[in-house]
Amino acid sequence: LRPMQEEIHVWVDAEKGGSILAQHAAEALKSRELRVAVDAEWQDPRPLSLLQLALSVRKQPPTVFLIDMVQPPCESTLDWCRKLLRGEHKGHEVLVFSPKEDSRRLEEIGLLPGVDQSNWLDLQRVDWGLGNQPGLQAVAAWALGRWMDKSLQTSNWDQRPLTREQQEYAALDASVLLQLHDCDRAALPQKAMLREKVQSPNPSADMAMAQEKERWNSYRSHPQRQRPRILDAEGARERNDDLCFMLPAALTRLMRKLRGLGLDTAILREGAPQRELVETAENEDRIILYYNTKNLLPARVCHRTYMLRSTSPDEQLREVIEAFDVDVNSDCLCGRCVQCNAWDWQLVGREEVKDNPQVAAKTLESFDEFWLCSGCGKVYWEGKMFVKALGHFRSFMPESLERQREEQIAARSQELEELGWSAPRIRAALVREGWLSAEKALEEEEEVIANGYAAAGASSAPQVSACGRQGSRALLAVMPALCLFVGRSWSPVLPRNNHMPLPMRIMGPQETRHATFGTGSRVWARTLCTETAARRRLHSS
């Protein structure tokens, strides 16, 4: 909410502005169509720090007088203020909003003794359709369709000089009452009915989900939208392209899940004023997903606001999918970066990310391929967490995860393997496309890790080398038992230089390079079957 066009602000204190106030007040009091809007600011223990009087004659642009009560003007200027507050005749209206505390403080400093308040109009008592005693911010948002920033209400009003922002805020607090007085209050009951449907605690209690879907289908196909809906698009990403959401900062978990389904989702930054939520939604044609019924949104965004009924993020996501008829498709799962909302990926290898602090050394050893977000630079890889995320988002799809035959799974994995895809990438693709559930994919990986090396055959003995560290001797002690367990023969231990960083190096059959791994048995077994036929057998599992 901004000051009215051609609005004039005049500062009045002990040194200046008094003559201007006297001249305007003398002329205004002669008119039979005078409105005076009153507001006050204070900083305890001072009774009053600033008095704002907005004068408008015959609905002309107002002149707002900011009267300094820290360094107050002369007594003759204060007499003009008393006349403006008194209400000299029937055409002289004094507009206030919840004036109880303002009146008490004005009486305390002597500006209201014996003033007849019969001509005072308390705009809070007008039936705005917002319940009992609504706040000025809520009334302005509802009646004027503009968000009023009240963040400076508790600022230091005794400091001098006041900042430009404080002076604009104080002037607006008075002049907004003139705007509220001039608005078409006859149309507000109809708006209030719309509000009950859009912003009530249970907005769809009177509206079945079928009606809710019909409402949003109509909204999505409206010809005046910036983002037209493409019903005949080939891909799900294009079919959902017009669904762009805007969320308050408290819905971070829902934001991550919406981006996980590939939906364009922006979120208000922490601590930002709520007007940014409204302005971003309007400028970018986004749908507001809201949950708080205490903080009302402006009437102008009611048509693009959906009030969530559910409380848990998963149920909220299902609610959004149903209400907006979202096309949940496997091609869109984990399609957007949860950090920045971008859908722009680069597939890179180890060399490109080896110096990136986001990638740990163990991760670098276990994966050959990484996905780099071009929007924010965040690095992703298709590990266990990625597979679990795919399985989670897959559960929101209408069809079942179960597929009929293992031959189909083997054929699909063979097809991806021929494209040169790595094992983690193939595993993730099988989960994304619904061939495997996330749990089954991870279970089968553990099974192959445990049994894969024995299944690879015993065509050659592993070559083992170790340094002279204390931990290496313990590992060498269990090597014969390990080789016996996996059905392999034992080969001589080769000495290594003491400066080598890791205690063990093993070369298995059909390996093109040495596999280096640490002391943990889990890391041992996992790396043991790297690049072997058993590892490749995982692709078709």
FIBAGU-946526 format. One line per 10 residues: their letters; for each residue y, z, x of C-alpha. Coordinates in Angstrom, 3 decimals, m for minus. Example, Ala and Ser with C-alpha at 12.3 -4.5 7.8 and 13.67 -1.06 7.14 Angstrom:
REM FIBAGU-946526
as	m4.500/7.800/12.300 | m1.060/7.140/13.670;
This chain:
REM FIBAGU-946526
lrpmqeeihv	0.000/0.000/0.000 | 3.381/m1.037/1.401 | 7.013/m0.352/0.327 | 8.458/m2.692/m2.316 | 10.308/m5.809/m1.236 | 14.079/m5.356/m0.774 | 13.557/m1.584/m0.794 | 16.318/0.255/1.111 | 15.798/3.506/3.028 | 18.758/5.774/3.819;
wvdaekggsi	18.561/8.848/6.066 | 20.819/11.721/4.956 | 21.533/14.784/7.100 | 24.464/16.961/8.158 | 26.109/14.115/10.083 | 25.435/10.886/8.194 | 24.327/9.364/4.910 | 26.087/11.812/2.624 | 28.830/9.404/1.522 | 26.292/6.644/0.814;
laqhaaealk	24.261/9.023/m1.383 | 27.377/10.133/m3.256 | 28.481/6.547/m3.924 | 25.041/5.405/m5.167 | 24.554/8.513/m7.289 | 27.964/8.136/m8.986 | 27.228/4.534/m9.949 | 23.615/5.192/m10.978 | 24.472/8.105/m13.267 | 26.694/5.794/m15.339;
srelrvavda	23.683/3.639/m16.233 | 21.548/4.231/m19.318 | 18.468/2.901/m17.492 | 18.205/5.178/m14.477 | 14.936/6.317/m12.967 | 14.744/8.840/m10.133 | 11.409/9.359/m8.364 | 11.104/12.711/m6.577 | 8.835/13.940/m3.808 | 9.096/16.553/m1.063;
ewqdprplsl	7.499/17.381/2.299 | 7.399/20.746/4.040 | 6.084/22.560/7.061 | 5.355/26.251/6.458 | 7.006/28.714/6.751 | 10.051/26.534/5.958 | 10.313/26.078/2.156 | 11.342/22.399/2.393 | 11.603/20.008/5.310 | 12.410/16.741/3.550;
lqlalsvrkq	13.458/15.686/0.037 | 12.863/12.094/m1.083 | 14.818/10.591/m3.993 | 14.126/6.970/m4.999 | 16.835/5.564/m7.306 | 16.260/2.487/m9.448 | 18.726/1.140/m12.028 | 17.456/m1.326/m14.655 | 14.207/m1.798/m12.692 | 16.002/m3.157/m9.657;
pptvflidmv	14.510/m2.650/m6.165 | 14.980/1.043/m5.343 | 17.081/2.794/m2.760 | 15.174/5.707/m1.222 | 17.195/8.597/0.197 | 15.421/10.741/2.802 | 17.378/14.000/2.710 | 16.900/16.205/5.762 | 16.500/19.872/4.820 | 16.041/21.035/8.423;
qppcestldw	19.629/19.995/9.152 | 20.808/19.772/5.508 | 23.881/17.811/4.390 | 27.041/19.388/3.011 | 27.130/21.221/m0.315 | 28.827/18.334/m2.155 | 25.932/16.040/m1.228 | 23.452/18.635/m2.479 | 25.398/18.774/m5.777 | 24.748/15.058/m6.249;
crkllrgehk	21.055/15.769/m5.666 | 21.104/18.423/m8.402 | 22.685/15.938/m10.839 | 20.022/13.332/m10.052 | 17.281/15.922/m10.609 | 18.787/17.252/m13.837 | 18.380/14.287/m16.176 | 21.857/13.788/m17.635 | 20.864/11.733/m20.716 | 17.864/10.177/m22.451;
ghevlvfspk	17.990/7.047/m20.320 | 17.778/9.145/m17.178 | 14.104/9.648/m16.310 | 12.890/11.800/m13.430 | 9.433/10.715/m12.216 | 7.196/13.242/m10.473 | 3.517/13.646/m9.667 | 1.963/17.107/m9.965 | 5.361/18.774/m9.408 | 4.404/22.464/m9.651;
edsrrleeig	4.651/23.252/m5.931 | 7.590/20.881/m5.382 | 9.529/22.573/m8.205 | 8.839/26.039/m6.826 | 10.129/25.092/m3.398 | 13.177/23.279/m4.807 | 14.046/26.375/m6.820 | 13.612/28.533/m3.720 | 16.309/26.615/m1.816 | 18.637/26.452/m4.841;
llpgvdqsnw	18.360/22.783/m5.887 | 16.833/23.460/m9.321 | 18.575/26.501/m10.859 | 18.990/25.970/m14.593 | 17.736/22.368/m14.459 | 16.357/21.096/m17.763 | 13.027/19.423/m16.989 | 12.561/17.855/m20.424 | 13.375/14.436/m18.966 | 10.785/14.853/m16.226;
ldlqrvdwgl	7.689/12.653/m16.518 | 4.614/13.922/m14.676 | 2.625/10.767/m13.946 | m0.482/12.799/m13.161 | m0.727/13.697/m16.846 | m0.764/10.048/m17.940 | m4.171/8.917/m19.171 | m5.291/6.703/m16.316 | m8.953/6.918/m17.279 | m9.718/8.845/m14.087;
gnqpglqava	m10.463/12.285/m15.489 | m8.387/15.451/m15.268 | m5.763/15.827/m12.537 | m6.505/12.736/m10.408 | m4.883/12.486/m6.983 | m1.984/10.157/m6.232 | m4.167/8.147/m3.848 | m6.818/7.551/m6.520 | m4.241/6.613/m9.183 | m2.470/4.174/m6.854;
awalgrwmdk	m5.762/2.582/m5.858 | m6.828/2.237/m9.478 | m3.587/1.188/m11.145 | m2.004/m0.893/m8.356 | m5.153/m2.152/m6.651 | m3.874/m0.996/m3.250 | m5.104/1.679/m0.879 | m2.548/4.364/m0.046 | m2.879/5.949/3.382 | m2.316/9.732/3.152;
slqtsnwdqr	m3.200/10.577/6.753 | 0.375/11.679/7.567 | 0.514/14.182/4.741 | m0.239/17.094/7.084 | 1.840/15.872/10.025 | 4.681/17.945/11.508 | 7.597/17.488/9.104 | 9.884/19.862/10.999 | 10.032/17.718/14.124 | 13.230/15.729/14.658;
pltreqqeya	13.559/12.872/14.766 | 10.746/11.882/12.444 | 8.681/8.924/13.564 | 9.120/5.568/11.856 | 5.646/5.961/10.331 | 6.577/9.365/8.886 | 9.765/7.986/7.342 | 7.893/5.038/5.779 | 5.200/7.364/4.464 | 7.781/9.729/2.918;
aldasvllql	9.712/6.867/1.297 | 6.509/5.369/m0.115 | 5.468/8.716/m1.603 | 8.561/8.512/m3.827 | 8.852/4.776/m4.494 | 5.183/4.450/m5.480 | 5.995/6.522/m8.578 | 8.344/3.742/m9.701 | 5.549/1.199/m9.242 | 3.142/3.348/m11.250;
hdcdraalpq	5.728/3.749/m14.011 | 6.165/m0.040/m14.221 | 2.459/m0.979/m14.182 | 0.738/m2.223/m17.330 | m0.939/0.978/m18.474 | m2.212/m0.720/m21.637 | m4.703/m2.705/m19.563 | m6.065/0.330/m17.727 | m8.651/1.415/m20.357 | m10.388/m1.955/m19.915;
kamlrekvqs	m10.394/m1.437/m16.165 | m11.749/2.048/m16.697 | m14.697/0.609/m18.625 | m15.420/m1.695/m15.698 | m15.196/1.261/m13.345 | m17.825/3.175/m15.282 | m20.259/0.339/m14.654 | m19.389/m0.214/m11.047 | m18.449/3.189/m9.674 | m20.124/5.855/m11.754;
pnpsadmama	m22.643/8.221/m10.089 | m25.488/6.273/m11.682 | m23.829/2.874/m12.102 | m26.814/1.135/m13.637 | m27.961/3.896/m15.959 | m26.667/1.791/m18.869 | m27.531/m1.462/m17.224 | m31.116/m2.549/m16.532 | m31.920/m3.988/m13.131 | m32.340/m7.374/m14.801;
qekerwnsyr	m28.704/m7.207/m15.894 | m27.704/m6.056/m12.420 | m29.482/m9.052/m10.906 | m27.817/m11.353/m13.421 | m24.423/m9.920/m12.494 | m24.905/m10.530/m8.766 | m26.484/m13.939/m9.243 | m23.356/m14.896/m11.169 | m21.168/m13.445/m8.425 | m23.038/m15.294/m5.670;
shpqrqrpri	m22.689/m18.630/m7.434 | m18.996/m18.239/m8.279 | m17.117/m21.407/m7.173 | m14.115/m19.493/m5.771 | m16.143/m17.603/m3.155 | m15.538/m18.336/0.516 | m19.307/m18.354/1.115 | m21.055/m20.669/m1.365 | m24.682/m19.988/m2.177 | m27.161/m22.677/m1.058;
ldaegarern	m30.083/m22.523/m3.464 | m31.904/m25.586/m2.122 | m31.759/m24.573/1.550 | m34.989/m24.969/3.513 | m34.830/m21.700/5.470 | m34.505/m18.130/4.222 | m31.654/m17.532/6.638 | m29.616/m20.256/4.934 | m30.621/m19.069/1.456 | m29.312/m15.582/2.310;
ddlcfmlpaa	m26.274/m16.896/4.175 | m23.815/m15.955/1.422 | m25.089/m12.350/1.321 | m22.739/m10.548/3.687 | m22.393/m6.801/3.311 | m19.788/m4.217/4.281 | m20.883/m0.581/4.621 | m19.042/2.723/5.177 | m19.750/4.519/8.450 | m22.156/6.997/6.815;
ltrlmrklrg	m24.709/4.246/6.002 | m25.645/3.477/9.620 | m29.398/3.683/9.002 | m29.193/1.259/6.085 | m27.099/m1.066/8.262 | m29.861/m1.206/10.906 | m32.471/m2.018/8.276 | m30.357/m4.754/6.671 | m29.827/m6.355/10.078 | m33.566/m5.998/10.669;
lgldtailre	m34.099/m8.292/7.658 | m31.631/m10.764/9.157 | m28.793/m9.993/6.704 | m25.202/m10.244/7.902 | m24.026/m6.605/7.766 | m20.759/m5.139/9.039 | m20.020/m1.425/9.113 | m16.814/0.576/9.188 | m16.202/2.168/12.573 | m16.421/5.940/12.746;
gapqrelvet	m13.153/7.629/11.799 | m11.474/4.452/10.522 | m9.412/4.691/7.310 | m11.120/3.532/4.161 | m8.572/0.789/3.580 | m10.189/m1.109/6.497 | m13.405/m1.196/4.481 | m11.564/m2.866/1.599 | m9.501/m5.222/3.755 | m12.512/m6.419/5.777;
aenedriily	m14.524/m7.033/2.606 | m11.694/m9.107/1.129 | m10.855/m11.054/4.286 | m14.492/m11.906/5.093 | m15.795/m12.172/1.512 | m18.288/m9.335/1.904 | m20.073/m7.218/m0.696 | m19.368/m3.500/m0.404 | m22.389/m1.210/m0.589 | m20.957/2.174/m1.539;
yntknllpar	m22.323/5.587/m2.414 | m19.416/8.062/m2.733 | m18.072/8.494/m6.247 | m15.362/10.978/m5.216 | m13.399/8.536/m3.050 | m12.533/5.716/m5.417 | m12.111/2.149/m4.245 | m9.224/m0.034/m5.484 | m9.745/m1.878/m8.752 | m9.336/m5.243/m7.064;
vchrtymlrs	m12.672/m4.862/m5.242 | m14.743/m3.589/m8.190 | m16.271/m7.025/m8.673 | m17.628/m6.986/m5.104 | m18.805/m3.338/m5.030 | m22.386/m2.157/m5.581 | m22.979/1.572/m5.972 | m26.284/2.673/m4.446 | m28.426/4.958/m6.563 | m31.085/5.804/m3.987;
tspdeqlrev	m30.577/8.270/m1.156 | m33.235/7.385/1.451 | m32.581/4.277/3.611 | m35.918/2.639/2.724 | m35.348/3.039/m1.005 | m31.777/1.820/m0.623 | m33.084/m1.279/1.156 | m35.591/m1.976/m1.629 | m32.796/m1.515/m4.158 | m30.592/m4.047/m2.358;
ieafdvdvns	m33.460/m6.543/m2.081 | m34.135/m6.318/m5.817 | m30.537/m6.275/m7.042 | m29.356/m9.198/m4.886 | m32.569/m11.218/m5.024 | m32.863/m11.258/m1.228 | m35.277/m13.821/0.185 | m37.251/m11.685/2.673 | m38.943/m14.102/5.043 | m40.920/m13.585/8.237;
dclcgrcvqc	m38.627/m15.969/10.129 | m35.713/m13.563/9.585 | m37.392/m10.305/10.617 | m35.542/m8.676/13.525 | m33.300/m11.733/13.487 | m30.000/m9.950/14.102 | m28.969/m7.627/16.876 | m28.795/m4.102/15.462 | m26.012/m3.351/17.926 | m23.494/m6.109/17.138;
nawdwqlvgr	m24.893/m8.093/14.150 | m25.089/m11.348/16.157 | m27.862/m13.932/15.670 | m27.638/m15.632/19.043 | m30.520/m15.057/21.456 | m31.443/m16.225/24.932 | m35.040/m16.057/26.159 | m34.945/m15.022/29.826 | m37.470/m14.011/32.470 | m37.804/m11.078/34.849;
eevkdnpqva	m35.384/m12.447/37.395 | m32.505/m12.561/34.921 | m32.869/m8.895/33.915 | m34.279/m7.242/37.034 | m30.893/m5.748/37.924 | m30.005/m4.835/34.334 | m29.848/m1.040/33.867 | m31.223/m1.419/30.317 | m34.637/m2.462/31.663 | m36.736/0.177/33.435;
aktlesfdef	m38.994/m0.697/36.362 | m42.186/m0.069/34.349 | m40.903/m2.309/31.554 | m40.140/m4.995/34.103 | m43.717/m4.804/35.403 | m45.278/m4.984/31.942 | m43.298/m7.872/30.423 | m42.471/m11.378/31.583 | m40.093/m12.381/28.778 | m36.973/m10.716/27.450;
wlcsgcgkvy	m34.500/m11.530/24.681 | m30.817/m11.257/25.598 | m28.231/m10.908/22.808 | m25.329/m13.265/23.482 | m23.039/m11.133/21.323 | m23.200/m7.790/23.139 | m25.598/m8.335/26.045 | m28.268/m5.921/24.776 | m31.780/m6.665/26.094 | m34.871/m6.577/23.861;
wegkmfvkal	m38.548/m7.120/24.607 | m41.575/m7.458/22.360 | m43.242/m4.156/23.098 | m44.798/m1.531/20.877 | m41.534/m0.499/19.232 | m40.774/m4.123/18.429 | m44.229/m4.611/16.880 | m43.826/m1.442/14.812 | m40.413/m2.640/13.619 | m41.895/m5.968/12.557;
ghfrsfmpes	m44.644/m4.181/10.661 | m42.093/m1.949/8.949 | m39.875/m4.813/7.810 | m42.949/m6.824/6.852 | m43.772/m4.092/4.313 | m40.689/m5.140/2.305 | m42.085/m8.641/1.774 | m43.728/m9.349/m1.579 | m47.001/m10.779/m0.248 | m49.754/m8.723/1.365;
lerqreeqia	m50.269/m8.475/5.103 | m53.976/m9.168/4.876 | m55.226/m12.638/5.784 | m58.707/m13.916/5.181 | m60.476/m15.065/8.309 | m60.421/m14.264/11.983 | m60.813/m17.991/12.722 | m57.320/m18.557/11.368 | m55.955/m15.809/13.586 | m57.743/m17.252/16.603;
arsqeleelg	m56.452/m20.750/15.815 | m52.884/m19.540/15.453 | m52.992/m17.502/18.662 | m54.520/m20.457/20.512 | m51.706/m22.656/19.225 | m49.089/m20.242/20.506 | m50.891/m19.836/23.814 | m50.789/m23.604/24.352 | m47.006/m23.397/23.940 | m46.949/m21.107/26.952;
wsapriraal	m46.185/m17.911/25.065 | m47.000/m14.585/26.731 | m49.425/m12.062/25.240 | m46.754/m9.643/23.942 | m44.862/m12.518/22.369 | m48.005/m13.846/20.675 | m48.870/m10.379/19.410 | m45.379/m9.972/17.956 | m45.565/m13.410/16.323 | m48.900/m12.552/14.674;
vregwlsaek	m47.361/m9.404/13.209 | m44.183/m11.210/12.116 | m46.166/m13.945/10.344 | m48.465/m11.445/8.640 | m51.695/m12.291/10.414 | m51.932/m8.776/11.822 | m50.456/m5.467/10.776 | m48.557/m3.553/13.437 | m51.202/m0.799/13.476 | m54.074/m3.238/13.874;
aleeeeevia	m52.344/m5.149/16.653 | m51.702/m1.974/18.623 | m55.237/m0.661/18.015 | m56.821/m3.882/19.221 | m54.645/m3.869/22.328 | m55.917/m0.389/23.233 | m59.491/m1.494/22.603 | m59.117/m4.518/24.845 | m57.468/m2.401/27.531 | m60.399/0.017/27.481;
ngyaaagass	m63.156/m2.613/27.452 | m61.564/m5.773/28.722 | m62.259/m5.414/32.395 | m66.010/m4.874/31.933 | m66.138/m7.861/29.579 | m64.542/m10.028/32.230 | m67.738/m10.001/34.263 | m68.585/m8.834/37.740 | m68.241/m12.041/39.653 | m66.221/m10.470/42.436;
apqvsacgrq	m65.520/m7.010/43.765 | m62.048/m5.527/43.453 | m60.086/m5.212/46.649 | m58.525/m1.798/46.993 | m55.929/m0.579/49.456 | m54.055/2.696/49.696 | m51.510/4.476/51.819 | m52.020/7.807/53.553 | m50.305/9.947/50.956 | m52.027/12.923/49.400;
gsrallavmp	m52.096/11.369/45.953 | m53.838/8.267/47.257 | m56.906/10.215/48.448 | m57.459/11.577/44.925 | m57.310/8.066/43.526 | m59.738/6.747/46.101 | m62.169/9.513/45.180 | m62.463/8.247/41.588 | m62.596/4.528/42.475 | m66.410/4.361/42.839;
alclfvgrsw	m66.853/5.955/39.420 | m64.321/3.583/37.890 | m65.987/0.524/39.367 | m69.384/1.786/38.196 | m67.961/2.312/34.686 | m66.583/m1.199/34.418 | m69.672/m2.768/35.937 | m68.089/m3.872/39.172 | m69.296/m3.524/42.753 | m67.387/m1.432/45.263;
spvlprnnhm	m65.667/m3.102/48.186 | m64.402/m1.475/51.393 | m61.097/0.311/51.292 | m58.451/m1.439/53.331 | m55.865/0.691/55.127 | m52.227/0.195/54.198 | m48.930/0.945/55.809 | m47.646/4.404/54.979 | m44.276/2.964/53.978 | m45.669/1.068/50.981;
plpmrimgpq	m44.073/2.524/47.821 | m47.125/2.692/45.527 | m50.488/4.271/46.284 | m52.846/1.655/44.810 | m53.162/m2.091/44.596 | m56.056/m3.830/42.826 | m56.907/m7.513/42.580 | m59.198/m8.485/39.732 | m61.072/m11.727/38.988 | m59.096/m14.879/38.224;
etrhatfgtg	m55.839/m13.162/39.133 | m53.111/m15.224/40.686 | m51.268/m12.253/42.159 | m51.798/m8.612/43.093 | m51.319/m6.098/40.296 | m49.489/m2.982/41.414 | m49.714/0.174/39.352 | m49.127/3.909/39.521 | m51.198/7.021/39.345 | m51.609/7.427/35.585;
srvwartlct	m55.003/6.442/34.181 | m53.347/4.713/31.239 | m51.194/2.575/33.529 | m54.307/1.989/35.675 | m56.406/0.633/32.834 | m53.594/m1.420/31.318 | m52.750/m3.182/34.577 | m56.395/m3.589/35.578 | m56.916/m6.479/33.178 | m53.633/m8.280/33.775;
etaarrrlhs	m53.981/m12.079/33.933 | m57.736/m11.931/33.316 | m59.882/m13.710/30.772 | m60.166/m10.416/28.896 | m56.398/m10.200/28.677 | m56.229/m13.721/27.335 | m58.896/m12.784/24.826 | m56.328/m10.416/23.333 | m54.408/m13.443/22.089 | m57.127/m14.307/19.593;
s	m57.921/m10.738/18.544;
